Amino acid sequence: MSADLFGSVLSTGLRGSSGINTRPASHPPAQRLRLYDIENCPYCRLVREALTELNLDVEIYPCPKGGERFRPEVVAMGGKAQFPFLFDPNDDSGRYESLDIIAYLYDRYAKRRLPLKWWPGPAQTFSSSLASLPRLAAPARARPGRVPPQMLELYSFESSPFARLVREELCALEIPYIVRQCGRTRATQWLPPAVRERLDLSGGELPNRRYLLEHTGRMAVPYLRDPNRGEGMYESADIIAYLREHYGEP
Ligand SMILES: N[C@@H](CCC(=O)N[C@@H](CS)C(=O)NCC(=O)O)C(=O)O
């Protein structure tokens, strides 16, 4: 296991089962939400976990340190460069503050009480800060990259240690992308993909998981779909190499 992956696994472990299991929102938005974030920001992680837990696909606009691509949009919309910032195109509203954003998502799109785990907000923030530590050495500052004409799509869930490595690259290159949520709804989905395939347990009722199974014959994350080049691929290392080759600047 590489040091990078080890750090990412540690980060996942520090958040327990957060950002993995899903109970889909009962009233999902008509238009996709937009999250301006920094990959290793502890506050942003909490919001992304809640989005996985509600099965809400989201457009991510990465705003790494030193980034100049999307940070000005946040300042223009909300008045300051603070992340996370959620823009909801369904009512043209924008909001800062991770815990407020999470409360908004549950209230507006799930129409249910905030789950108990979110009540001690500062404890969640503290644990998310610990989870950021193993990734402090990861490349986090903006590097020159090109924005694809059509948004890339990352099939994943927040706490996948492999998906995190891909998101770190997308963030550093300031490439916007759509997260296609593939959270788990059944205990058998915790088994490794190869075991599930052998036992014919792949799939599940969530549309994005079904999409992968139908279009690729497998269900694993991360999976990157690039509509610009008609490509789709598994394996975090291959995805990162692909991003560098096609969207990084030499
Ligand atoms: N209380 C806020 C804290 C947000 C915060 O401090 N975010 C940091 C990133 S971790 C930030 O926006 N820093 C400014 C910058 O990166 O330029 C929340 O929960 O959302």
The ligand as an SDF file (V2000), in Angstrom:
LIG
                    3D

 20 19  0  0  0  0  0  0  0  0999 V2000
  -17.1230   27.8090   10.5650 N   0  0  0  0  0  0  0  0  0  0  0  0
  -16.8490   27.6290    9.1610 C   0  0  0  0  0  0  0  0  0  0  0  0
  -15.3610   27.5100    9.0120 C   0  0  0  0  0  0  0  0  0  0  0  0
  -14.9200   27.5020    7.5680 C   0  0  0  0  0  0  0  0  0  0  0  0
  -13.4250   27.7080    7.3880 C   0  0  0  0  0  0  0  0  0  0  0  0
  -12.7300   28.2040    8.2840 O   0  0  0  0  0  0  0  0  0  0  0  0
  -12.9070   27.3510    6.1920 N   0  0  0  0  0  0  0  0  0  0  0  0
  -11.5230   27.6010    5.8200 C   0  0  0  0  0  0  0  0  0  0  0  0
  -10.9510   26.3960    5.0840 C   0  0  0  0  0  0  0  0  0  0  0  0
  -10.7910   24.9690    6.1260 S   0  0  0  0  0  0  0  0  0  0  0  0
  -11.4590   28.7550    4.8630 C   0  0  0  0  0  0  0  0  0  0  0  0
  -12.4550   29.0770    4.2190 O   0  0  0  0  0  0  0  0  0  0  0  0
  -10.2900   29.3980    4.7180 N   0  0  0  0  0  0  0  0  0  0  0  0
  -10.1190   30.4800    3.7880 C   0  0  0  0  0  0  0  0  0  0  0  0
   -9.2710   30.1290    2.6290 C   0  0  0  0  0  0  0  0  0  0  0  0
   -8.9600   28.9500    2.4280 O   0  0  0  0  0  0  0  0  0  0  0  0
   -8.9470   31.0290    1.8990 O   0  0  0  0  0  0  0  0  0  0  0  0
  -17.5930   26.3880    8.6800 C   0  0  0  0  0  0  0  0  0  0  0  0
  -17.9350   25.5120    9.4760 O   0  0  0  0  0  0  0  0  0  0  0  0
  -17.9190   26.3100    7.4760 O   0  0  0  0  0  0  0  0  0  0  0  0
  1  2  1  0
  2  3  1  0
  2 18  1  0
  3  4  1  0
  4  5  1  0
  5  6  2  0
  5  7  1  0
  7  8  1  0
  8  9  1  0
  8 11  1  0
  9 10  1  0
 11 12  2  0
 11 13  1  0
 13 14  1  0
 14 15  1  0
 15 16  2  0
 15 17  1  0
 18 19  2  0
 18 20  1  0
M  END
$$$$
